[in-house]
Amino acid sequence: MPSPAAATATPAVTAAVRGTYFAFIASGLGFASWASRIPQVRDRLELSPAELGLVLLALAAGSLIALPLSGPIVSRYGSRRTVATMSAVLAAALVVIGVGFQFGIVPLVAGLFAFGFAQGAWDVAMNVQGAVAERLLGRAIMPRFHAGFSVGTVAGALLGAVMVATHVSVTIHLIGIAVLVAALVPFGVRGFAPDSEEHAADPAAGGAGSARRSLDAWREPRTLLIGLFVLAFAFAEGTGNDWTSVALIDGYGTAPAVGTLGFATFLAAMTLGRWFGPDLLDRYGRVRVSRVLAVVSLAGLLLFVFGHYTPLAFVGGALWGAGLSLGFPVGMSAGADEPSMAAARVSVIASIGYCAFLAGPPLIGFLGQHSTVLRALTAVAVLLAISIMIAGSVRPLTPAEPEVEPLRR
């Protein structure tokens, strides 16, 4: 699934692009394989919406702990070694989840925490490599890398729907995915390019300098605003990932397989938006495209919640997914505008963004407990509105505009 631009690149650059796509696709497959089985895990443990939200909090907590550490880790050990190592951790976590949920909440929570930690570090590493690939190609392709993640999530959701429809157990399903991830990912990312000239010469380069850059990034106004921008889109995306199928099953009375297909529709629309998004960004710019798509996502969310009929909910879910498709990758690209600070800023932005995954599950679960999960999704609208107002933060930096200058539209 290489970018069209890769056709004119050197073999080393083409290998880096392909490896980056592979990392994104595999990460999406692993995540959606778990997410597609949430309703079955919920039913097995007889969890209320609020209890399910707290269980899902473990995954977000693992990611939130990993993300601030990821900048220095990636700078020191490189994105390739980080992704390869975290793929093994994620595979082990899937086994713990698949087996452990049959014995209670505690092993499930432990598995989800490890899963979240692995995904958080993996996420920063592959985004850093994505920024490297962008610089080597000389054009923006970050949304297409994130489309690769969405391809993986669609494949995982569709496979999950098949597993549910054919009554394959959660345990067998997740162990099978774990074997694939552990066996294929280290091989698939061998083509990663060095993250920097220093790292190419010395894999242990970084050290204290990397830590200082990470601390500096936390004090930059633009970086923090981009983090808030990403948080809004991450909240909308994470809520869709965690609650779309549950909302369709409980709110619209659909069969479990139909609920999972609704989740797949949401993901498919997001995938298409990310694949075709770079052309829109090149023509109209980050700020304008981000604002328009946030409005589209908001309209789709409201249709999903208040559509009353399952077909309208599917249409709403598609608009919701398509509209939020570019928010996260645009934020990553904006954070990597200056190569020397890319790893530190991507780590900060991702750390802030992933707070949405920490707050989202329990918030939706709590609201769902007092109304319904379907109505609780309206909380997403507030953050989408905020993203419209602060979209100016993602405009590209120019040499005359250092990071610390006040933001302007």
C-alpha positions as CSV (number, residue, x, y, z in Angstrom):
1,M,0.0,0.0,0.0
2,P,2.8,2.5,-0.8
3,S,2.2,6.1,-1.5
4,P,2.1,7.2,-5.1
5,A,5.1,9.4,-4.3
6,A,7.1,6.4,-3.3
7,A,7.4,5.3,-7.0
8,T,10.1,7.9,-7.7
9,A,11.9,7.5,-4.4
10,T,15.1,5.6,-3.8
11,P,14.9,1.9,-2.7
12,A,15.8,2.9,0.9
13,V,13.1,5.6,1.0
14,T,10.5,3.2,-0.6
15,A,11.4,0.6,2.1
16,A,10.9,3.2,4.8
17,V,7.5,4.2,3.4
18,R,6.4,0.5,3.1
19,G,7.6,-0.3,6.6
20,T,5.8,2.7,8.0
21,Y,2.5,1.6,6.3
22,F,3.0,-1.9,7.7
23,A,3.5,-0.5,11.3
24,F,0.3,1.5,11.0
25,I,-1.7,-1.3,9.5
26,A,-0.6,-3.8,12.1
27,S,-1.3,-1.4,15.0
28,G,-4.8,-0.8,13.7
29,L,-5.4,-4.6,13.2
30,G,-4.4,-5.3,16.8
31,F,-6.5,-2.5,18.3
32,A,-9.7,-3.3,16.3
33,S,-9.4,-7.0,17.0
34,W,-9.8,-6.2,20.7
35,A,-12.4,-3.4,20.2
36,S,-14.6,-5.7,18.0
37,R,-15.0,-8.1,20.9
38,I,-15.9,-5.5,23.6
39,P,-19.6,-6.4,23.6
40,Q,-18.9,-10.1,24.2
41,V,-16.4,-9.4,27.0
42,R,-18.9,-7.0,28.5
43,D,-21.7,-9.7,28.4
44,R,-19.4,-12.4,29.8
45,L,-18.5,-10.2,32.8
46,E,-22.0,-8.7,33.1
47,L,-20.6,-5.1,33.2
48,S,-22.8,-2.0,33.3
49,P,-21.9,0.9,31.1
50,A,-20.2,2.7,33.9
51,E,-18.2,-0.5,34.9
52,L,-17.2,-1.1,31.2
53,G,-16.0,2.5,31.0
54,L,-13.8,2.0,34.1
55,V,-12.4,-1.3,32.6
56,L,-11.5,0.5,29.4
57,L,-9.8,3.1,31.4
58,A,-7.0,0.6,32.0
59,L,-6.0,0.7,28.4
60,A,-6.0,4.4,28.3
61,A,-3.9,4.6,31.5
62,G,-1.3,2.3,30.0
63,S,-1.0,4.5,26.9
64,L,-0.9,7.7,29.0
65,I,2.0,6.4,31.0
66,A,3.9,5.3,27.9
67,L,3.5,8.4,25.9
68,P,5.6,10.9,27.9
69,L,8.4,8.3,28.0
70,S,8.2,7.6,24.3
71,G,10.1,10.7,23.1
72,P,13.3,9.9,24.9
73,I,12.9,6.2,24.3
74,V,12.5,6.6,20.5
75,S,15.3,9.2,20.4
76,R,17.7,6.8,22.2
77,Y,16.8,3.4,20.6
78,G,15.1,4.4,17.3
79,S,11.6,4.0,16.0
80,R,12.3,0.6,14.5
81,R,13.5,-1.1,17.7
82,T,10.7,0.6,19.6
83,V,8.0,-0.7,17.3
84,A,9.5,-4.2,17.2
85,T,9.7,-4.5,21.0
86,M,6.3,-3.1,21.6
87,S,4.8,-5.5,19.1
88,A,5.9,-8.3,21.3
89,V,4.5,-6.6,24.4
90,L,1.2,-6.0,22.6
91,A,1.0,-9.7,21.5
92,A,1.5,-10.9,25.0
93,A,-1.2,-8.5,26.2
94,L,-3.7,-9.8,23.7
95,V,-3.1,-13.3,25.1
96,V,-3.6,-12.1,28.6
97,I,-6.8,-10.3,27.6
98,G,-8.1,-13.3,25.6
99,V,-7.6,-15.8,28.4
100,G,-7.8,-13.6,31.4
101,F,-11.3,-12.1,30.9
102,Q,-12.8,-15.6,31.5
103,F,-11.4,-15.5,35.0
104,G,-12.6,-12.0,36.0
105,I,-11.9,-8.3,35.8
106,V,-8.5,-8.2,37.3
107,P,-6.6,-10.2,34.6
108,L,-8.6,-8.3,32.0
109,V,-7.5,-4.9,33.4
110,A,-3.9,-6.1,33.6
111,G,-3.9,-7.2,30.0
112,L,-5.5,-3.9,28.9
113,F,-3.0,-1.9,30.7
114,A,-0.1,-3.7,29.0
115,F,-1.9,-3.4,25.7
116,G,-2.3,0.4,26.2
117,F,1.3,0.8,27.1
118,A,2.5,-1.0,24.1
119,Q,0.2,0.9,21.8
120,G,1.2,4.2,23.2
121,A,4.9,3.7,22.6
122,W,4.3,2.1,19.3
123,D,2.1,5.0,18.2
124,V,4.8,7.7,18.9
125,A,7.5,5.6,17.2
126,M,5.6,5.0,14.0
127,N,4.5,8.7,13.8
128,V,8.2,9.8,14.2
129,Q,9.1,7.4,11.4
130,G,6.2,8.8,9.4
131,A,7.7,12.3,9.8
132,V,11.0,10.9,8.6
133,A,9.4,9.5,5.5
134,E,7.6,12.8,4.8
135,R,10.9,14.6,4.9
136,L,12.6,12.0,2.7
137,L,9.8,12.2,0.1
138,G,9.4,15.9,0.3
139,R,5.7,15.9,0.5
140,A,3.0,15.3,3.2
141,I,1.7,11.7,3.4
142,M,1.1,11.4,7.1
143,P,-2.7,11.1,6.6
144,R,-2.1,8.2,4.3
145,F,0.0,6.5,7.0
146,H,-3.0,7.0,9.3
147,A,-5.2,5.6,6.6
148,G,-3.1,2.5,6.9
149,F,-4.0,2.4,10.6
150,S,-7.6,2.7,9.6
151,V,-7.2,-0.1,7.0
152,G,-5.9,-2.3,9.8
153,T,-8.9,-1.3,12.0
154,V,-11.4,-2.0,9.2
155,A,-9.8,-5.4,8.6
156,G,-9.8,-6.1,12.3
157,A,-13.5,-5.0,12.7
158,L,-14.6,-7.1,9.7
159,L,-12.7,-10.1,10.9
160,G,-14.3,-9.5,14.3
161,A,-17.7,-9.5,12.8
162,V,-17.0,-12.8,11.1
163,M,-15.7,-14.2,14.4
164,V,-18.9,-13.1,16.2
165,A,-21.2,-14.4,13.4
166,T,-19.5,-17.8,13.3
167,H,-19.3,-18.1,17.1
168,V,-15.5,-18.2,17.3
169,S,-14.5,-17.5,20.9
170,V,-12.9,-14.3,22.0
171,T,-9.9,-16.3,23.3
172,I,-9.1,-18.1,20.1
173,H,-9.6,-14.9,18.1
174,L,-7.2,-12.8,20.1
175,I,-4.6,-15.4,20.5
176,G,-4.5,-15.8,16.7
177,I,-4.0,-12.1,16.2
178,A,-1.3,-12.1,18.9
179,V,0.7,-14.8,17.0
180,L,0.4,-12.7,13.7
181,V,1.5,-9.5,15.4
182,A,4.5,-11.1,17.2
183,A,5.7,-13.0,14.1
184,L,5.2,-10.3,11.4
185,V,5.8,-6.9,12.8
186,P,9.5,-7.1,13.6
187,F,10.1,-8.4,10.0
188,G,7.8,-5.8,8.5
189,V,9.5,-2.7,10.0
190,R,13.1,-3.7,9.0
191,G,13.1,-1.1,6.3
192,F,12.6,1.9,8.7
193,A,15.0,4.7,7.9
194,P,17.3,6.1,10.7
195,D,15.3,8.7,12.7
196,S,18.3,11.2,12.5
197,E,21.8,11.5,11.3
198,E,23.1,11.1,14.8
199,H,21.0,7.9,15.3
200,A,22.2,6.5,12.0
201,A,25.8,6.8,13.3
202,D,25.1,5.8,16.8
203,P,21.9,3.9,17.8
204,A,22.4,5.0,21.4
205,A,22.5,8.7,20.5
206,G,20.1,11.0,22.2
207,G,20.3,10.5,26.0
208,A,20.2,13.7,28.1
209,G,19.7,15.9,25.0
210,S,16.5,14.1,24.1
211,A,15.2,14.6,27.6
212,R,15.9,18.3,27.5
213,R,14.2,18.6,24.2
214,S,11.1,16.8,25.6
215,L,10.9,19.2,28.5
216,D,11.3,22.2,26.2
217,A,8.4,21.0,24.1
218,W,6.1,21.0,27.1
219,R,6.6,24.8,27.4
220,E,5.8,25.7,23.8
221,P,2.3,27.4,23.4
222,R,1.8,26.1,19.8
223,T,2.7,22.6,20.8
224,L,0.2,22.6,23.7
225,L,-2.6,24.0,21.5
226,I,-1.9,21.4,18.9
227,G,-2.1,18.8,21.7
228,L,-5.6,20.2,22.6
229,F,-6.6,20.1,19.0
230,V,-5.5,16.4,18.7
231,L,-7.2,15.7,22.1
232,A,-10.6,16.8,20.6
233,F,-10.3,14.6,17.6
234,A,-8.9,11.7,19.6
235,F,-11.9,11.9,22.0
236,A,-14.2,11.7,19.0
237,E,-12.3,8.8,17.5
238,G,-11.8,6.9,20.7
239,T,-15.4,7.2,21.6
240,G,-16.4,5.9,18.2
241,N,-14.0,3.0,18.6
242,D,-15.2,2.0,22.1
243,W,-18.9,2.7,21.9
244,T,-20.2,2.6,18.3
245,S,-21.1,-1.1,18.4
246,V,-22.5,-0.9,21.9
247,A,-24.6,2.2,21.1
248,L,-26.1,0.4,18.0
249,I,-26.8,-2.8,19.9
250,D,-28.3,-1.1,23.0
251,G,-29.7,2.1,21.5
252,Y,-31.1,0.8,18.2
253,G,-31.7,-2.8,19.2
254,T,-29.5,-4.3,16.4
255,A,-28.0,-7.8,16.4
256,P,-24.4,-8.0,17.7
257,A,-23.1,-8.7,14.2
258,V,-24.9,-5.6,12.9
259,G,-23.4,-3.5,15.7
260,T,-20.0,-4.6,14.7
261,L,-20.7,-3.8,11.1
262,G,-21.7,-0.3,12.2
263,F,-18.3,0.0,13.8
264,A,-16.7,-1.2,10.6
265,T,-18.6,1.5,8.6
266,F,-17.3,4.2,11.0
267,L,-13.8,3.0,10.5
268,A,-14.1,2.6,6.7
269,A,-15.3,6.2,6.3
270,M,-12.3,7.3,8.4
271,T,-10.0,5.3,6.2
272,L,-11.3,6.9,3.0
273,G,-11.0,10.4,4.5
274,R,-7.4,9.7,5.4
275,W,-6.4,8.3,2.1
276,F,-7.9,11.1,0.0
277,G,-7.2,13.8,2.6
278,P,-3.7,14.8,1.5
279,D,-5.1,16.2,-1.8
280,L,-7.5,18.4,0.1
281,L,-4.7,19.5,2.4
282,D,-2.5,20.4,-0.5
283,R,-5.2,22.4,-2.2
284,Y,-6.9,24.2,0.7
285,G,-4.5,24.0,3.7
286,R,-4.6,22.4,7.1
287,V,-6.7,25.0,8.9
288,R,-9.6,25.3,6.4
289,V,-9.8,21.5,5.8
290,S,-9.7,20.7,9.5
291,R,-12.5,23.1,10.4
292,V,-14.8,21.9,7.6
293,L,-14.2,18.3,8.5
294,A,-14.9,19.0,12.2
295,V,-18.3,20.4,11.2
296,V,-19.0,17.3,9.0
297,S,-18.1,15.0,12.0
298,L,-20.3,17.0,14.3
299,A,-23.3,16.7,11.9
300,G,-22.7,13.0,11.5
301,L,-22.5,12.4,15.3
302,L,-25.8,14.2,15.8
303,L,-27.4,12.1,13.1
304,F,-26.0,8.9,14.6
305,V,-27.5,9.8,18.0
306,F,-30.8,11.2,16.9
307,G,-31.5,9.4,13.6
308,H,-34.0,7.0,15.2
309,Y,-33.5,4.5,12.3
310,T,-30.6,2.1,11.9
311,P,-29.8,3.1,8.3
312,L,-29.6,6.8,9.3
313,A,-27.4,5.8,12.2
314,F,-25.1,4.1,9.7
315,V,-25.0,7.2,7.5
316,G,-24.3,9.3,10.6
317,G,-21.5,7.0,11.7
318,A,-19.9,7.3,8.2
319,L,-20.0,11.1,8.4
320,W,-18.7,11.1,11.9
321,G,-15.8,8.9,10.9
322,A,-15.0,10.8,7.7
323,G,-15.1,14.2,9.4
324,L,-12.6,13.3,12.1
325,S,-10.3,11.4,9.8
326,L,-7.6,14.1,9.4
327,G,-7.5,15.6,12.9
328,F,-4.9,13.3,14.5
329,P,-2.5,13.0,11.5
330,V,-2.6,16.7,10.8
331,G,-1.7,17.3,14.4
332,M,1.2,14.9,14.1
333,S,2.5,16.6,11.0
334,A,2.2,20.0,12.6
335,G,4.2,18.8,15.5
336,A,6.9,17.5,13.2
337,D,7.2,20.7,11.1
338,E,10.7,21.3,12.6
339,P,12.8,18.1,12.2
340,S,15.1,18.7,15.1
341,M,12.2,18.8,17.6
342,A,9.9,16.2,15.9
343,A,10.3,13.3,18.3
344,A,9.9,15.6,21.4
345,R,6.8,17.5,20.0
346,V,5.1,14.4,18.7
347,S,5.5,12.8,22.1
348,V,4.0,15.8,23.9
349,I,1.1,16.2,21.4
350,A,0.4,12.4,21.6
351,S,0.5,12.5,25.4
352,I,-2.1,15.3,25.5
353,G,-4.2,13.7,22.8
354,Y,-4.3,10.4,24.6
355,C,-5.8,12.0,27.6
356,A,-9.0,11.7,25.6
357,F,-8.6,8.0,25.7
358,L,-8.2,8.2,29.5
359,A,-11.2,10.5,30.1
360,G,-13.4,9.2,27.3
361,P,-14.4,5.7,28.4
362,P,-15.4,6.5,32.0
363,L,-17.1,9.7,31.0
364,I,-19.3,8.1,28.3
365,G,-19.9,5.1,30.6
366,F,-20.9,7.4,33.5
367,L,-23.3,9.5,31.3
368,G,-24.6,6.3,29.7
369,Q,-25.4,4.9,33.2
370,H,-27.6,8.0,33.8
371,S,-29.3,8.1,30.4
372,T,-28.2,5.8,27.6
373,V,-24.9,5.2,25.9
374,L,-26.4,6.6,22.7
375,R,-27.4,9.9,24.2
376,A,-24.1,10.1,26.1
377,L,-22.2,10.4,22.8
378,T,-23.4,14.0,22.5
379,A,-20.5,14.9,24.9
380,V,-18.3,14.5,21.8
381,A,-19.9,17.5,20.3
382,V,-18.4,19.9,22.8
383,L,-14.8,19.0,22.0
384,L,-15.5,19.0,18.2
385,A,-16.7,22.6,18.7
386,I,-13.5,23.5,20.5
387,S,-11.4,21.9,17.7
388,I,-13.1,24.3,15.2
389,M,-12.0,27.3,17.3
390,I,-8.4,26.3,17.7
391,A,-7.7,24.8,14.3
392,G,-5.4,27.8,13.5
393,S,-2.7,26.2,15.7
394,V,-1.9,23.6,13.0
395,R,-0.9,26.0,10.3
396,P,2.6,25.1,9.0
397,L,5.6,26.8,10.6
398,T,7.8,29.0,8.4
399,P,11.5,29.7,9.0
400,A,10.5,33.2,10.2
401,E,8.1,31.8,12.7
402,P,9.8,30.1,15.7
403,E,7.7,27.8,17.8
404,V,7.5,30.2,20.8
405,E,6.0,33.2,18.9
406,P,2.3,34.0,19.7
407,L,-0.1,32.2,17.5
408,R,-1.9,34.0,14.7
409,R,-4.5,32.8,12.2
